[in-house]
Amino acid sequence: MASQFKNYTTDELLKKLKNQKRGAIFHGFIVLFLFIVAVFNTAENGFSFSSFLPLFFLPMQGVFIYEIKKMKKELTLRN
């Protein structure tokens, strides 16, 4: 199966990898913040929708990390 990153030049792929890493870090901080808010909210008010909100965004973080690994693999294949 052909990689979806084969069409990018090396410079474009490096730029995309840099942006993807930034996005993953930012998203990670947002999910961490949501977890902290959920813990405090659950302690004060009991379980509610906001208690489970971070769990909905956790798989998206996994996708970010998976895409970063695929980009790194493509870059190592080119070198």
N, CA, C and O of each residue as an XYZ file, in Angstrom:
316
protein
N       0.839     -1.172      0.000
C       0.000      0.000      0.000
C       0.887      1.239      0.000
O       1.809      1.348      0.809
N       0.614      2.151     -0.888
C       1.410      3.362     -1.016
C       1.107      4.319      0.133
O      -0.029      4.441      0.591
N       2.152      4.984      0.574
C       2.000      5.953      1.657
C       1.305      7.208      1.141
O       1.505      7.607     -0.007
N       0.497      7.824      1.983
C      -0.181      9.047      1.574
C       0.786     10.224      1.521
O       0.430     11.293      1.026
N       2.005     10.042      2.025
C       2.987     11.116      2.051
C       3.988     11.041      0.902
O       4.920     11.842      0.838
N       3.800     10.091      0.002
C       4.721      9.950     -1.136
C       4.666     11.158     -2.064
O       5.651     11.470     -2.734
N       3.520     11.843     -2.109
C       3.359     12.967     -3.026
C       4.030     14.240     -2.536
O       4.201     15.185     -3.306
N       4.409     14.277     -1.272
C       5.045     15.462     -0.710
C       6.543     15.429     -0.955
O       7.159     14.363     -0.959
N       7.128     16.610     -1.160
C       8.587     16.699     -1.197
C       9.084     16.570      0.236
O       8.302     16.633      1.185
N      10.388     16.390      0.380
C      10.952     16.245      1.722
C      10.746     17.506      2.544
O      10.414     17.429      3.727
N      10.943     18.676      1.922
C      10.742     19.934      2.647
C       9.285     20.109      3.071
O       9.013     20.541      4.192
N       8.355     19.778      2.187
C       6.937     19.880      2.539
C       6.586     18.914      3.665
O       5.803     19.243      4.555
N       7.169     17.727      3.618
C       6.900     16.734      4.645
C       7.472     17.175      5.992
O       6.840     16.971      7.029
N       8.658     17.775      5.986
C       9.233     18.286      7.228
C       8.374     19.403      7.817
O       8.181     19.477      9.030
N       7.864     20.268      6.948
C       7.010     21.352      7.401
C       5.696     20.804      7.972
O       5.206     21.274      8.999
N       5.144     19.812      7.291
C       3.900     19.184      7.756
C       4.127     18.464      9.083
O       3.268     18.505      9.963
N       5.267     17.811      9.233
C       5.598     17.125     10.477
C       5.723     18.122     11.627
O       5.246     17.867     12.733
N       6.364     19.254     11.360
C       6.513     20.291     12.381
C       5.151     20.817     12.828
O       4.906     20.985     14.022
N       4.269     21.076     11.866
C       2.931     21.561     12.204
C       2.125     20.496     12.940
O       1.372     20.811     13.861
N       2.281     19.246     12.539
C       1.555     18.151     13.190
C       2.017     17.995     14.634
O       1.198     17.744     15.519
N       3.326     18.140     14.886
C       3.838     18.051     16.251
C       3.278     19.180     17.107
O       2.865     18.956     18.245
N       3.262     20.399     16.555
C       2.694     21.534     17.285
C       1.232     21.281     17.624
O       0.795     21.520     18.750
N       0.486     20.798     16.645
C      -0.925     20.516     16.861
C      -1.137     19.446     17.917
O      -2.053     19.549     18.733
N      -0.295     18.416     17.907
C      -0.416     17.335     18.886
C      -0.109     17.835     20.293
O      -0.778     17.452     21.253
N       0.897     18.687     20.412
C       1.237     19.241     21.728
C       0.111     20.132     22.234
O      -0.292     20.031     23.392
N      -0.394     21.003     21.371
C      -1.488     21.890     21.753
C      -2.720     21.080     22.152
O      -3.343     21.348     23.179
N      -3.057     20.103     21.345
C      -4.213     19.255     21.636
C      -4.007     18.483     22.934
O      -4.950     18.292     23.702
N      -2.785     18.041     23.177
C      -2.481     17.335     24.423
C      -2.718     18.212     25.641
O      -3.260     17.756     26.648
N      -2.303     19.489     25.544
C      -2.538     20.412     26.656
C      -4.028     20.653     26.870
O      -4.487     20.751     28.008
N      -4.775     20.749     25.790
C      -6.214     20.952     25.908
C      -6.866     19.742     26.584
O      -7.711     19.904     27.464
N      -6.481     18.546     26.181
C      -7.048     17.332     26.781
C      -6.657     17.243     28.253
O      -7.478     16.863     29.088
N      -5.407     17.592     28.580
C      -4.966     17.589     29.971
C      -5.789     18.586     30.791
O      -6.226     18.272     31.898
N      -5.995     19.773     30.250
C      -6.810     20.781     30.923
C      -8.235     20.271     31.145
O      -8.812     20.467     32.214
N      -8.794     19.616     30.125
C     -10.141     19.059     30.263
C     -10.198     17.983     31.346
O     -11.182     17.896     32.081
N      -9.147     17.162     31.448
C      -9.104     16.159     32.502
C      -9.083     16.809     33.881
O      -9.785     16.368     34.793
N      -8.275     17.858     34.030
C      -8.188     18.552     35.318
C      -9.538     19.159     35.687
O      -9.999     19.019     36.820
N     -10.168     19.832     34.726
C     -11.485     20.425     34.977
C     -12.504     19.341     35.310
O     -13.342     19.530     36.192
N     -12.440     18.216     34.618
C     -13.384     17.127     34.857
C     -13.221     16.557     36.261
O     -14.212     16.231     36.915
N     -11.990     16.435     36.727
C     -11.763     15.900     38.071
C     -12.347     16.839     39.114
O     -13.043     16.401     40.030
N     -12.063     18.134     38.978
C     -12.600     19.091     39.946
C     -14.120     19.178     39.868
O     -14.796     19.275     40.892
N     -14.650     19.144     38.661
C     -16.097     19.207     38.493
C     -16.774     17.958     39.072
O     -17.843     18.047     39.677
N     -16.158     16.826     38.884
C     -16.713     15.584     39.428
C     -16.643     15.587     40.958
O     -17.558     15.105     41.625
N     -15.562     16.129     41.506
C     -15.433     16.186     42.967
C     -16.495     17.086     43.580
O     -17.015     16.794     44.656
N     -16.817     18.177     42.899
C     -17.790     19.122     43.446
C     -19.243     18.738     43.153
O     -20.096     18.807     44.038
N     -19.521     18.334     41.909
C     -20.903     18.139     41.484
C     -21.282     16.694     41.196
O     -22.438     16.416     40.877
N     -20.359     15.791     41.298
C     -20.640     14.407     40.933
C     -20.475     14.212     39.432
O     -20.038     15.118     38.723
N     -20.824     13.036     38.960
C     -20.637     12.723     37.547
C     -21.640     13.481     36.683
O     -22.818     13.612     37.017
N     -21.126     13.971     35.561
C     -21.977     14.640     34.575
C     -21.322     14.453     33.208
O     -20.326     13.741     33.077
N     -21.886     15.092     32.210
C     -21.333     14.978     30.863
C     -19.899     15.497     30.805
O     -19.057     14.927     30.110
N     -19.620     16.584     31.538
C     -18.268     17.159     31.510
C     -17.239     16.230     32.143
O     -16.041     16.386     31.908
N     -17.687     15.274     32.935
C     -16.758     14.305     33.520
C     -16.168     13.389     32.446
O     -15.028     12.938     32.556
N     -16.949     13.127     31.426
C     -16.510     12.206     30.371
C     -16.035     12.913     29.108
O     -15.596     12.256     28.164
N     -16.113     14.223     29.076
C     -15.731     14.989     27.892
C     -14.292     14.732     27.428
O     -14.069     14.589     26.226
N     -13.310     14.667     28.332
C     -11.941     14.394     27.865
C     -11.788     13.050     27.167
O     -10.932     12.892     26.296
N     -12.610     12.092     27.544
C     -12.517     10.759     26.934
C     -12.909     10.774     25.461
O     -12.466      9.919     24.693
N     -13.729     11.732     25.065
C     -14.118     11.840     23.664
C     -12.975     12.363     22.801
O     -12.891     12.042     21.615
N     -12.095     13.170     23.395
C     -11.001     13.766     22.646
C      -9.708     12.954     22.706
O      -8.768     13.230     21.960
N      -9.655     11.982     23.564
C      -8.457     11.160     23.704
C      -8.105     10.369     22.436
O      -6.927     10.312     22.085
N      -9.062      9.760     21.736
C      -8.702      9.045     20.500
C      -8.107      9.965     19.431
O      -7.271      9.537     18.634
N      -8.536     11.220     19.418
C      -7.984     12.159     18.448
C      -6.481     12.371     18.696
O      -5.709     12.541     17.752
N      -6.081     12.358     19.965
C      -4.664     12.487     20.288
C      -3.892     11.281     19.758
O      -2.764     11.414     19.284
N      -4.508     10.114     19.842
C      -3.879      8.919     19.290
C      -3.680      9.018     17.786
O      -2.672      8.548     17.259
N      -4.629      9.622     17.099
C      -4.508      9.809     15.646
C      -3.362     10.763     15.332
O      -2.596     10.534     14.396
N      -3.245     11.834     16.117
C      -2.135     12.767     15.929
C      -0.795     12.039     16.043
O       0.089     12.211     15.204
N      -0.658     11.237     17.078
C       0.602     10.526     17.316
C       0.860      9.501     16.214
O       1.999      9.334     15.778
N      -0.181      8.822     15.765
C      -0.040      7.843     14.684
C       0.422      8.512     13.389
O       1.285      7.985     12.687
N      -0.152      9.672     13.078
C       0.244     10.401     11.866
C       1.694     10.863     11.959
O       2.423     10.816     10.967
N       2.114     11.304     13.126
C       3.500     11.739     13.310
C       4.445     10.560     13.080
O       5.481     10.714     12.433
N       4.098      9.393     13.602
C       4.935      8.209     13.398
C       5.024      7.838     11.922
O       6.091      7.461     11.437
N       3.900      7.945     11.206
C       3.926      7.626      9.775
C       4.795      8.617      9.007
O       5.519      8.223      8.093
N       4.731      9.891      9.365
C       5.561     10.890      8.684
C       7.032     10.648      8.962
O       7.858     10.763      8.056
N       7.378     10.310     10.212
C       8.766     10.028     10.553
C       9.267      8.799      9.794
O      10.411      8.763      9.340
N       8.404      7.796      9.662
C       8.786      6.589      8.924
C       9.054      6.916      7.457
O      10.018      6.422      6.871
N       8.200      7.746      6.869
C       8.393      8.150      5.470
C       9.696      8.927      5.299
O      10.403      8.749      4.307
N      10.011      9.786      6.264
C      11.259     10.543      6.187
C      12.482      9.643      6.315
O      13.488      9.867      5.641
N      12.406      8.623      7.176
C      13.546      7.719      7.306
C      13.718      6.861      6.054
O      14.842      6.504      5.703
N      12.624      6.528      5.380
C      12.722      5.766      4.143
C      13.376      6.574      3.030
O      14.022      6.016      2.143
N      13.204      7.883      3.084
C      13.779      8.743      2.045
C      15.254      8.978      2.250
O      15.974      9.255      1.290
N      15.727      8.873      3.493
C      17.156      9.143      3.767
C      17.976      7.909      3.704
O      19.189      7.962      3.909
